Amino acid sequence: MSEAAVITRRSARKAKGDGHLRRAEILEAAERIFVAEGYEGATIRKIADEVGVSSTALYMHFKDKSCILHEICERTMQQLLDRNTEIAGRKADARVRLRAMLEAYMLWGFEHPNSYLLVFGGGRPVSAVQMGTSGLGAQCYEIFCRVVGELGEAGRLKAADTEAVAQALWAACHGMVALVISRPDVKWAARRQLLTLTLDGLLDGLAPA
């Protein structure tokens, strides 16, 4: 590397700043690189360069890239769990709460496409993702299923198998979000319109008011 390149590289480095903010920057940069280049294609050096710090500085926050991926996935699942817990606890009709859960899930995916693709998309190292996050995912889904179960117990579902209904609802919403954020080349309708049409069709078909 030439002397000029070294000087330019050093000048791009960021000054030492707040640890919490720097950690957040690393996670955001890693999300972009993991999605763009895959887990194997991402390196600590690439992530560090994206943030504007040295690899040594990055290692002060994370031991390796698997730890970065794990924290991204854990943070994502915790956010979804918090949302489901809050919505499930509202004093509202079960169908209203169910729609709110599905809407919150889809909106979160649209607003955080990199996190969503890393956690719910393919191509990630399963062991790194599942370590410490499978429990959060199970809790999130269990809360969702309980609300679906309330409708089933009240005879308000068109199918007797509440587990199948829960799976169909989640899979349909996931499919819409995943397609929209992974296929930017498609001329999609407005996301709010897609969300509303998806939820109207699903709930009118499986849990009519």
ROSE-4610 file (N, C-alpha, C; in Angstrom, 1 decimal, always signed):
// ROSE-4610
residu = [M/M/M/S/S/S/E/E/E/A/A/A/A/A/A/V/V/V/I/I/I/T/T/T/R/R/R/R/R/R/S/S/S/A/A/A/R/R/R/K/K/K/A/A/A/K/K/K/G/G/G/D/D/D/G/G/G/H/H/H/L/L/L/R/R/R/R/R/R/A/A/A/E/E/E/I/I/I/L/L/L/E/E/E/A/A/A/A/A/A/E/E/E/R/R/R/I/I/I/F/F/F/V/V/V/A/A/A/E/E/E/G/G/G/Y/Y/Y/E/E/E/G/G/G/A/A/A/T/T/T/I/I/I/R/R/R/K/K/K/I/I/I/A/A/A/D/D/D/E/E/E/V/V/V/G/G/G/V/V/V/S/S/S/S/S/S/T/T/T/A/A/A/L/L/L/Y/Y/Y/M/M/M/H/H/H/F/F/F/K/K/K/D/D/D/K/K/K/S/S/S/C/C/C/I/I/I/L/L/L/H/H/H/E/E/E/I/I/I/C/C/C/E/E/E/R/R/R/T/T/T/M/M/M/Q/Q/Q/Q/Q/Q/L/L/L/L/L/L/D/D/D/R/R/R/N/N/N/T/T/T/E/E/E/I/I/I/A/A/A/G/G/G/R/R/R/K/K/K/A/A/A/D/D/D/A/A/A/R/R/R/V/V/V/R/R/R/L/L/L/R/R/R/A/A/A/M/M/M/L/L/L/E/E/E/A/A/A/Y/Y/Y/M/M/M/L/L/L/W/W/W/G/G/G/F/F/F/E/E/E/H/H/H/P/P/P/N/N/N/S/S/S/Y/Y/Y/L/L/L/L/L/L/V/V/V/F/F/F/G/G/G/G/G/G/G/G/G/R/R/R/P/P/P/V/V/V/S/S/S/A/A/A/V/V/V/Q/Q/Q/M/M/M/G/G/G/T/T/T/S/S/S/G/G/G/L/L/L/G/G/G/A/A/A/Q/Q/Q/C/C/C/Y/Y/Y/E/E/E/I/I/I/F/F/F/C/C/C/R/R/R/V/V/V/V/V/V/G/G/G/E/E/E/L/L/L/G/G/G/E/E/E/A/A/A/G/G/G/R/R/R/L/L/L/K/K/K/A/A/A/A/A/A/D/D/D/T/T/T/E/E/E/A/A/A/V/V/V/A/A/A/Q/Q/Q/A/A/A/L/L/L/W/W/W/A/A/A/A/A/A/C/C/C/H/H/H/G/G/G/M/M/M/V/V/V/A/A/A/L/L/L/V/V/V/I/I/I/S/S/S/R/R/R/P/P/P/D/D/D/V/V/V/K/K/K/W/W/W/A/A/A/A/A/A/R/R/R/R/R/R/Q/Q/Q/L/L/L/L/L/L/T/T/T/L/L/L/T/T/T/L/L/L/D/D/D/G/G/G/L/L/L/L/L/L/D/D/D/G/G/G/L/L/L/A/A/A/P/P/P/A/A/A]
num = [1/1/1/2/2/2/3/3/3/4/4/4/5/5/5/6/6/6/7/7/7/8/8/8/9/9/9/10/10/10/11/11/11/12/12/12/13/13/13/14/14/14/15/15/15/16/16/16/17/17/17/18/18/18/19/19/19/20/20/20/21/21/21/22/22/22/23/23/23/24/24/24/25/25/25/26/26/26/27/27/27/28/28/28/29/29/29/30/30/30/31/31/31/32/32/32/33/33/33/34/34/34/35/35/35/36/36/36/37/37/37/38/38/38/39/39/39/40/40/40/41/41/41/42/42/42/43/43/43/44/44/44/45/45/45/46/46/46/47/47/47/48/48/48/49/49/49/50/50/50/51/51/51/52/52/52/53/53/53/54/54/54/55/55/55/56/56/56/57/57/57/58/58/58/59/59/59/60/60/60/61/61/61/62/62/62/63/63/63/64/64/64/65/65/65/66/66/66/67/67/67/68/68/68/69/69/69/70/70/70/71/71/71/72/72/72/73/73/73/74/74/74/75/75/75/76/76/76/77/77/77/78/78/78/79/79/79/80/80/80/81/81/81/82/82/82/83/83/83/84/84/84/85/85/85/86/86/86/87/87/87/88/88/88/89/89/89/90/90/90/91/91/91/92/92/92/93/93/93/94/94/94/95/95/95/96/96/96/97/97/97/98/98/98/99/99/99/100/100/100/101/101/101/102/102/102/103/103/103/104/104/104/105/105/105/106/106/106/107/107/107/108/108/108/109/109/109/110/110/110/111/111/111/112/112/112/113/113/113/114/114/114/115/115/115/116/116/116/117/117/117/118/118/118/119/119/119/120/120/120/121/121/121/122/122/122/123/123/123/124/124/124/125/125/125/126/126/126/127/127/127/128/128/128/129/129/129/130/130/130/131/131/131/132/132/132/133/133/133/134/134/134/135/135/135/136/136/136/137/137/137/138/138/138/139/139/139/140/140/140/141/141/141/142/142/142/143/143/143/144/144/144/145/145/145/146/146/146/147/147/147/148/148/148/149/149/149/150/150/150/151/151/151/152/152/152/153/153/153/154/154/154/155/155/155/156/156/156/157/157/157/158/158/158/159/159/159/160/160/160/161/161/161/162/162/162/163/163/163/164/164/164/165/165/165/166/166/166/167/167/167/168/168/168/169/169/169/170/170/170/171/171/171/172/172/172/173/173/173/174/174/174/175/175/175/176/176/176/177/177/177/178/178/178/179/179/179/180/180/180/181/181/181/182/182/182/183/183/183/184/184/184/185/185/185/186/186/186/187/187/187/188/188/188/189/189/189/190/190/190/191/191/191/192/192/192/193/193/193/194/194/194/195/195/195/196/196/196/197/197/197/198/198/198/199/199/199/200/200/200/201/201/201/202/202/202/203/203/203/204/204/204/205/205/205/206/206/206/207/207/207/208/208/208/209/209/209]
x = [+0.9/+0.0/+0.9/+0.6/+1.4/+1.3/+2.2/+2.2/+1.0/+0.6/-0.6/-1.8/-1.9/-3.1/-3.2/-2.0/-2.0/-2.5/-2.0/-2.4/-3.9/-4.4/-5.9/-6.7/-6.2/-6.9/-6.9/-5.8/-5.8/-6.6/-6.7/-7.5/-9.0/-9.4/-10.8/-11.2/-10.2/-10.5/-11.2/-12.2/-12.9/-12.2/-12.4/-11.8/-12.5/-11.8/-12.5/-13.7/-14.8/-16.0/-16.7/-18.0/-18.8/-18.9/-18.6/-18.6/-20.0/-21.1/-22.4/-22.8/-22.5/-22.8/-21.9/-20.6/-19.8/-20.2/-20.7/-21.2/-22.4/-23.3/-24.5/-24.1/-23.0/-22.6/-22.0/-21.3/-20.8/-21.9/-22.9/-24.0/-24.7/-25.0/-25.6/-24.8/-23.5/-22.6/-22.6/-22.5/-22.4/-23.7/-24.9/-26.1/-26.0/-25.6/-25.5/-24.6/-23.4/-22.4/-22.9/-23.5/-23.9/-25.0/-25.9/-26.9/-26.4/-25.4/-24.9/-23.9/-23.1/-22.0/-22.2/-23.2/-23.3/-22.4/-22.7/-21.9/-20.4/-20.2/-18.8/-18.1/-18.8/-18.1/-17.8/-18.5/-18.2/-17.0/-16.2/-15.0/-14.9/-14.2/-14.0/-13.4/-12.5/-11.9/-12.8/-13.7/-14.7/-15.7/-16.1/-17.0/-16.3/-15.1/-14.3/-14.2/-13.8/-13.7/-15.0/-16.1/-17.4/-17.7/-17.3/-17.6/-16.6/-15.3/-14.3/-13.4/-13.2/-12.3/-11.4/-10.3/-9.4/-10.0/-9.5/-9.9/-9.7/-8.6/-8.2/-9.3/-9.7/-10.7/-12.1/-12.4/-13.6/-13.6/-12.4/-12.3/-12.4/-12.4/-12.6/-14.1/-14.9/-16.4/-16.9/-16.3/-16.8/-15.6/-15.8/-14.7/-14.5/-15.6/-15.5/-16.8/-16.9/-18.1/-19.4/-19.1/-20.3/-21.0/-20.2/-20.7/-21.5/-21.1/-21.8/-23.2/-23.2/-24.4/-25.3/-24.8/-25.6/-26.3/-25.6/-26.2/-27.3/-27.1/-28.1/-29.4/-29.2/-30.4/-31.1/-30.3/-30.9/-31.6/-31.1/-31.7/-33.0/-33.0/-34.2/-35.3/-35.0/-36.0/-36.5/-35.7/-36.1/-37.1/-36.8/-37.7/-39.1/-39.1/-40.4/-41.1/-40.4/-41.0/-41.6/-40.9/-41.4/-42.7/-42.8/-44.0/-45.1/-44.9/-46.0/-46.5/-45.6/-46.0/-46.9/-46.5/-47.3/-48.7/-48.7/-50.0/-50.9/-50.3/-51.1/-51.8/-51.1/-51.6/-52.7/-53.0/-53.9/-55.3/-56.2/-57.6/-58.4/-58.3/-58.9/-59.4/-60.3/-60.8/-59.6/-59.7/-58.6/-58.3/-59.3/-59.1/-58.3/-58.7/-58.0/-56.5/-56.3/-54.9/-54.1/-54.8/-54.1/-53.7/-54.6/-54.3/-53.1/-53.1/-52.1/-50.7/-50.7/-49.5/-48.9/-49.8/-49.4/-48.9/-49.6/-49.2/-47.9/-47.7/-46.4/-45.3/-45.5/-44.5/-44.1/-45.1/-44.8/-44.2/-44.7/-44.1/-42.6/-42.3/-41.0/-40.1/-40.5/-39.7/-39.5/-40.5/-40.3/-39.4/-39.4/-38.6/-37.2/-36.9/-35.6/-35.3/-35.2/-35.0/-33.7/-32.6/-31.4/-31.5/-32.0/-32.2/-33.2/-34.2/-35.3/-34.7/-33.9/-33.4/-32.4/-31.6/-30.6/-31.3/-32.3/-33.0/-33.9/-34.7/-35.8/-35.5/-34.4/-34.0/-33.2/-32.7/-31.8/-30.4/-29.5/-28.1/-27.3/-27.9/-27.2/-26.7/-25.6/-25.1/-26.0/-26.7/-27.8/-27.3/-26.1/-25.7/-25.5/-24.9/-24.7/-26.0/-27.0/-28.3/-29.1/-29.1/-29.9/-29.4/-28.1/-27.5/-28.0/-28.9/-29.4/-30.6/-31.0/-32.1/-33.3/-33.1/-34.3/-35.3/-34.9/-35.8/-36.7/-36.1/-36.8/-37.8/-37.4/-38.3/-39.5/-39.2/-40.3/-41.3/-40.8/-41.7/-42.5/-41.9/-42.7/-43.8/-43.5/-44.5/-45.6/-45.2/-46.1/-47.2/-46.7/-47.7/-48.6/-48.1/-49.0/-50.0/-49.6/-50.5/-51.5/-51.2/-52.2/-53.4/-53.1/-54.1/-55.0/-54.3/-55.1/-55.9/-55.4/-56.2/-57.4/-57.3/-58.5/-59.7/-59.3/-60.4/-60.9/-60.0/-60.4/-61.4/-61.0/-61.9/-63.2/-63.3/-64.6/-65.3/-64.8/-65.5/-65.5/-64.4/-64.4/-63.4/-62.9/-62.0/-62.7/-62.4/-63.0/-62.3/-61.3/-60.6/-60.5/-60.6/-60.5/-59.1/-58.1/-56.7/-56.1/-56.1/-55.6/-54.1/-53.3/-51.9/-51.7/-52.5/-52.4/-52.7/-53.7/-54.1/-53.0/-52.4/-51.3/-50.1/-49.8/-48.7/-49.0/-50.3/-50.7/-50.6/-51.0/-51.0/-49.6/-48.7/-47.3/-46.6/-46.8/-46.1/-46.5/-47.8/-48.3/-47.7/-47.7/-47.1/-45.6/-44.9/-43.5/-43.2/-44.0/-43.8/-43.9/-44.9/-45.1/-43.9/-43.5/-42.4/-41.1/-40.8/-39.5/-39.4/-40.5/-40.5/-40.3/-41.0/-40.9/-39.5/-38.9/-37.6/-36.4/-36.7/-35.6/-35.6/-36.8/-36.9/-37.2/-36.2/-36.5/-36.6/-36.3/-36.5/-38.0/-38.8/-40.3/-40.9/-41.8/-42.6/-43.7/-43.4/-44.5/-45.4/-46.6/-47.6/-47.1/-47.7/-47.3/-47.3/-46.3/-46.2/-47.4/-47.9/-49.1/-50.3/-50.4/-51.5/-51.4/-50.2/-49.9/-50.2/-49.8/-50.0/-51.5/-52.3/-53.7/-54.4/-54.1/-54.8/-54.4/-53.2/-52.8/-53.6/-53.6/-54.3/-55.8/-56.3/-57.8/-58.1/-57.4/-57.7/-57.5/-56.4/-56.1/-57.2/-57.5/-58.4/-59.8/-60.2/-61.6/-61.8/-60.7/-60.9/-60.8/-59.9/-59.7/-60.4/-60.5/-61.1/-62.0/-63.1/-64.1/-64.6/-64.8/-65.3/-66.8]
y = [-1.2/+0.0/+1.2/+2.2/+3.4/+4.3/+5.2/+6.1/+6.9/+7.4/+8.3/+7.5/+6.2/+5.4/+5.2/+5.0/+4.8/+6.1/+7.2/+8.5/+8.7/+8.4/+8.6/+7.6/+6.4/+5.4/+5.8/+6.3/+6.8/+8.0/+8.9/+10.1/+9.8/+8.6/+8.2/+7.6/+7.2/+6.7/+7.7/+7.2/+8.1/+8.2/+9.3/+9.5/+8.6/+8.3/+7.5/+8.2/+7.5/+8.2/+7.4/+7.7/+7.0/+5.5/+4.6/+3.2/+2.7/+3.1/+2.7/+3.0/+4.3/+4.7/+4.0/+3.8/+3.0/+1.6/+1.0/-0.4/-0.5/+0.5/+0.6/+0.8/+1.6/+1.8/+0.5/-0.3/-1.5/-2.5/-2.6/-3.5/-3.1/-1.8/-1.3/-1.6/-1.4/-1.6/-3.1/-3.9/-5.4/-5.9/-5.4/-5.8/-5.6/-4.4/-4.1/-5.1/-5.4/-6.2/-7.7/-8.1/-9.5/-9.8/-8.8/-9.0/-8.9/-7.9/-7.7/-8.8/-9.3/-10.2/-11.6/-11.8/-13.1/-13.2/-14.2/-14.3/-14.6/-15.5/-15.9/-14.8/-14.0/-12.9/-11.7/-11.6/-10.5/-10.8/-9.8/-9.9/-8.8/-9.1/-8.0/-6.8/-6.9/-5.8/-5.0/-5.7/-5.0/-4.2/-4.8/-4.1/-2.9/-3.1/-2.0/-0.9/-1.2/-0.1/+0.6/-0.1/+0.5/+1.5/+1.2/+2.0/+3.2/+2.9/+3.9/+3.8/+2.5/+2.3/+1.2/+0.9/-0.1/-1.5/-2.6/-3.9/-4.1/-3.6/-3.7/-3.0/-1.8/-1.1/-1.9/-2.5/-3.3/-4.5/-5.1/-6.3/-5.9/-4.6/-4.2/-4.3/-4.4/-4.4/-5.9/-6.6/-7.9/-8.9/-10.1/-11.1/-11.5/-11.7/-12.1/-11.8/-12.1/-11.8/-12.6/-13.8/-14.6/-13.9/-13.2/-12.5/-11.3/-10.7/-9.5/-10.0/-11.1/-11.6/-12.1/-12.7/-13.2/-12.0/-10.9/-9.7/-9.1/-9.0/-8.5/-9.3/-10.6/-11.5/-11.4/-11.4/-11.3/-10.0/-8.9/-7.6/-7.6/-8.2/-8.2/-9.0/-10.2/-11.0/-10.4/-9.7/-9.0/-7.9/-7.2/-6.1/-6.6/-7.7/-8.3/-8.9/-9.5/-10.1/-9.0/-7.9/-6.7/-6.2/-6.1/-5.6/-6.6/-7.9/-8.9/-8.9/-8.8/-8.8/-7.6/-6.4/-5.2/-5.3/-5.8/-5.8/-6.9/-8.0/-9.1/-8.7/-7.8/-7.4/-6.3/-5.8/-4.7/-5.2/-4.3/-4.6/-4.3/-5.3/-5.1/-6.5/-6.5/-7.8/-8.6/-9.9/-10.7/-10.5/-10.3/-10.1/-8.8/-7.8/-6.5/-6.6/-7.4/-7.6/-8.4/-9.4/-10.3/-9.5/-8.6/-7.8/-6.8/-6.3/-5.4/-6.1/-7.3/-8.1/-8.3/-8.7/-8.9/-7.6/-6.6/-5.3/-4.8/-5.0/-4.6/-5.4/-6.7/-7.5/-7.1/-6.8/-6.4/-5.1/-4.1/-2.8/-2.9/-3.7/-3.8/-4.3/-5.3/-5.8/-4.8/-4.0/-3.0/-1.9/-1.6/-0.5/-1.0/-2.3/-2.8/-4.0/-3.7/-4.8/-5.6/-5.0/-5.8/-6.7/-6.2/-7.1/-8.2/-7.9/-8.9/-10.0/-9.6/-10.6/-11.5/-10.9/-11.7/-12.8/-12.4/-13.3/-14.2/-13.8/-14.6/-15.1/-14.5/-15.0/-16.2/-16.6/-17.8/-17.4/-18.4/-18.2/-17.8/-17.9/-17.5/-18.8/-18.6/-19.8/-20.1/-21.2/-21.5/-21.5/-22.1/-22.2/-20.9/-19.9/-18.6/-17.9/-18.1/-17.4/-18.0/-19.3/-20.0/-19.9/-19.7/-19.7/-18.4/-18.7/-17.6/-16.8/-17.1/-16.4/-17.3/-18.6/-19.5/-19.4/-19.2/-19.0/-17.8/-16.7/-15.4/-15.6/-16.3/-16.6/-17.4/-18.4/-19.3/-18.5/-17.7/-16.9/-15.9/-15.3/-14.4/-15.2/-16.3/-17.1/-17.6/-18.0/-18.5/-17.5/-16.2/-15.2/-15.0/-15.0/-14.8/-16.0/-17.2/-18.4/-18.3/-17.7/-17.6/-16.7/-15.6/-14.8/-15.4/-16.2/-17.0/-18.0/-18.6/-19.6/-19.0/-17.7/-17.1/-17.0/-16.7/-16.7/-18.1/-19.1/-20.5/-20.9/-20.6/-21.1/-20.4/-19.2/-18.5/-18.9/-19.8/-20.3/-19.2/-18.4/-17.3/-17.6/-18.8/-19.1/-20.1/-20.0/-20.8/-22.2/-22.4/-23.7/-24.1/-25.4/-26.0/-26.0/-26.1/-26.3/-24.9/-24.4/-23.1/-22.9/-24.0/-24.0/-23.8/-24.4/-24.3/-22.9/-22.3/-20.9/-20.0/-20.1/-19.3/-19.4/-20.6/-20.8/-20.1/-20.3/-19.7/-18.2/-17.6/-16.1/-15.6/-16.3/-15.8/-16.0/-17.2/-17.5/-16.5/-16.2/-15.3/-13.9/-13.4/-12.1/-12.0/-13.1/-13.2/-13.2/-13.9/-14.0/-12.6/-11.9/-10.5/-9.6/-9.6/-8.7/-9.1/-10.4/-10.9/-10.6/-10.8/-10.5/-9.0/-8.2/-6.8/-6.2/-6.7/-6.1/-6.8/-8.0/-8.7/-8.5/-7.9/-7.7/-6.3/-5.4/-4.0/-3.6/-4.6/-4.4/-4.4/-5.0/-5.1/-3.7/-3.3/-2.1/-2.3/-2.4/-2.8/-1.6/-1.9/-0.9/-0.4/+0.7/+1.3/+0.2/+0.2/-0.8/-0.8/+0.3/+0.4/-0.3/-0.1/-0.7/-2.2/-2.7/-4.1/-4.7/-4.0/-4.5/-4.6/-3.6/-3.6/-4.6/-4.8/-5.8/-7.2/-7.4/-8.7/-9.1/-8.2/-8.5/-8.5/-7.7/-7.8/-9.2/-9.6/-10.9/-12.1/-12.0/-13.1/-13.2/-12.1/-12.1/-12.3/-11.7/-11.9/-13.4/-14.0/-15.4/-16.4/-16.1/-17.1/-16.7/-15.4/-15.0/-13.8/-14.0/-12.9/-12.3/-11.0/-10.2/-10.6]
z = [+0.0/+0.0/+0.0/-0.8/-0.9/+0.3/+0.5/+1.7/+1.6/+0.4/+0.3/+0.7/+0.3/+0.7/+2.2/+2.8/+4.2/+4.9/+4.5/+5.1/+4.9/+3.7/+3.5/+4.4/+4.5/+5.3/+6.8/+7.2/+8.6/+8.9/+7.9/+8.0/+8.1/+7.5/+7.5/+8.8/+9.7/+11.0/+11.9/+12.6/+13.5/+14.9/+15.5/+16.8/+17.8/+18.9/+19.9/+20.5/+20.5/+21.0/+22.0/+22.2/+23.2/+22.9/+23.9/+23.6/+23.2/+23.8/+23.4/+22.0/+21.6/+20.2/+19.2/+19.6/+18.6/+18.5/+19.5/+19.4/+18.5/+18.6/+17.8/+16.3/+16.1/+14.7/+14.1/+14.9/+14.5/+14.1/+14.9/+14.6/+13.4/+13.2/+12.0/+10.7/+10.8/+9.6/+9.3/+10.4/+10.2/+9.6/+9.9/+9.3/+7.8/+7.4/+6.0/+5.2/+5.8/+5.2/+5.2/+6.3/+6.3/+5.2/+5.0/+4.0/+2.6/+2.4/+1.1/+0.7/+1.6/+1.2/+1.9/+2.7/+3.4/+4.6/+5.4/+6.6/+6.3/+5.4/+5.0/+4.4/+3.6/+2.9/+3.7/+4.9/+5.8/+6.6/+6.8/+7.7/+8.7/+9.7/+10.8/+10.1/+9.2/+8.6/+7.8/+7.0/+6.2/+7.1/+8.2/+9.2/+9.8/+10.2/+10.8/+9.8/+8.6/+7.6/+7.3/+7.4/+7.2/+8.3/+9.5/+10.6/+10.7/+10.2/+10.2/+11.4/+11.9/+13.0/+12.6/+13.4/+13.1/+13.6/+13.0/+13.4/+14.9/+15.4/+16.8/+17.7/+17.3/+18.0/+18.0/+16.9/+16.9/+17.8/+17.9/+18.8/+20.3/+20.6/+21.9/+22.3/+21.3/+21.5/+21.2/+20.3/+19.9/+19.7/+20.2/+20.1/+18.7/+18.0/+16.6/+15.9/+14.6/+13.9/+14.3/+14.8/+15.2/+16.4/+17.3/+18.4/+17.9/+16.9/+16.3/+15.8/+15.0/+14.4/+15.5/+16.6/+17.7/+18.4/+18.6/+19.2/+18.4/+17.1/+16.1/+16.2/+16.2/+16.3/+17.6/+18.7/+20.0/+20.2/+19.7/+19.8/+19.0/+17.9/+17.0/+17.7/+18.2/+18.8/+20.1/+20.9/+22.1/+21.8/+20.7/+20.3/+19.9/+19.2/+18.8/+20.0/+20.9/+22.1/+22.9/+23.1/+23.8/+23.2/+21.9/+21.2/+21.4/+21.2/+21.4/+22.8/+23.8/+25.2/+25.5/+25.0/+25.3/+24.6/+23.4/+22.7/+23.3/+23.6/+24.2/+25.5/+26.3/+27.5/+27.5/+26.3/+26.2/+26.5/+27.0/+27.3/+26.0/+25.1/+23.8/+23.3/+22.4/+21.8/+21.2/+21.3/+20.9/+19.4/+18.6/+17.1/+16.9/+17.7/+17.6/+18.0/+19.0/+19.5/+18.5/+17.9/+16.9/+15.7/+15.2/+14.0/+14.4/+15.6/+16.0/+16.1/+16.5/+16.5/+15.1/+14.2/+12.9/+12.2/+12.4/+11.9/+12.4/+13.7/+14.3/+13.7/+13.5/+12.9/+11.5/+10.7/+9.3/+9.2/+10.0/+10.0/+10.5/+11.5/+12.0/+10.9/+10.1/+9.0/+7.9/+7.6/+6.6/+7.0/+8.3/+8.9/+9.1/+9.3/+9.7/+8.8/+7.4/+6.5/+6.7/+7.1/+7.3/+8.4/+9.6/+10.7/+10.4/+9.7/+9.4/+8.5/+7.5/+6.6/+7.3/+8.2/+8.9/+9.8/+10.5/+11.5/+10.8/+9.8/+9.3/+7.8/+7.2/+5.9/+5.9/+4.8/+4.7/+4.6/+4.7/+4.5/+5.7/+6.9/+8.1/+8.8/+9.6/+10.3/+11.5/+11.4/+12.3/+13.8/+14.0/+15.4/+16.0/+15.3/+15.8/+16.1/+15.3/+15.5/+16.6/+16.7/+17.7/+19.1/+19.2/+20.6/+21.3/+22.3/+23.1/+22.5/+21.3/+20.7/+20.4/+20.4/+20.1/+21.2/+22.5/+23.6/+23.4/+23.0/+22.7/+21.6/+20.6/+19.5/+19.9/+20.7/+21.2/+22.0/+22.9/+23.7/+22.9/+21.9/+21.0/+20.3/+19.8/+19.1/+20.0/+21.2/+22.2/+22.6/+22.7/+23.1/+21.9/+20.7/+19.5/+19.4/+19.7/+19.6/+20.7/+21.9/+22.9/+22.5/+21.8/+21.3/+20.2/+19.4/+18.4/+19.1/+20.1/+20.9/+21.5/+22.0/+22.6/+21.6/+20.3/+19.3/+19.0/+19.0/+18.8/+19.9/+21.2/+22.3/+22.2/+21.7/+21.5/+20.3/+19.5/+18.3/+17.2/+17.2/+16.2/+15.0/+15.0/+13.8/+12.9/+11.6/+10.6/+10.5/+11.3/+11.3/+12.7/+13.0/+14.3/+14.9/+14.0/+14.4/+14.6/+15.9/+16.1/+15.8/+16.0/+15.7/+14.2/+13.4/+11.9/+11.5/+12.2/+11.9/+12.2/+13.4/+13.8/+12.8/+12.3/+11.4/+10.1/+9.6/+8.3/+8.4/+9.5/+9.6/+9.6/+10.4/+10.5/+9.1/+8.5/+7.3/+6.1/+6.1/+5.1/+5.2/+6.5/+6.7/+6.5/+6.9/+6.7/+5.2/+4.4/+3.0/+2.3/+2.7/+2.1/+2.5/+3.7/+4.2/+3.5/+3.5/+2.9/+1.4/+0.7/-0.8/-1.0/-0.3/-0.6/-0.3/+0.8/+1.2/+0.4/-0.1/-0.8/-2.3/-2.8/-4.2/-4.5/-4.3/-4.6/-6.1/-6.9/-8.4/-8.8/-8.0/-8.3/-8.0/-8.8/-8.6/-7.6/-6.3/-5.3/-5.1/-4.7/-4.2/-2.9/-2.4/-1.1/-0.1/+0.8/+1.8/+2.8/+3.1/+4.0/+3.3/+2.0/+1.3/+1.2/+1.0/+1.0/+2.3/+3.4/+4.8/+5.0/+4.7/+5.0/+4.2/+2.9/+2.1/+2.6/+3.0/+3.5/+4.8/+5.7/+7.0/+6.8/+6.0/+5.7/+5.2/+4.2/+3.6/+4.5/+5.3/+6.2/+7.3/+8.0/+9.1/+8.7/+7.6/+7.1/+6.7/+6.2/+5.8/+7.0/+8.0/+9.1/+10.4/+10.6/+11.9/+11.6/+10.9/+10.6/+11.9/+11.7/+12.9/+13.2]
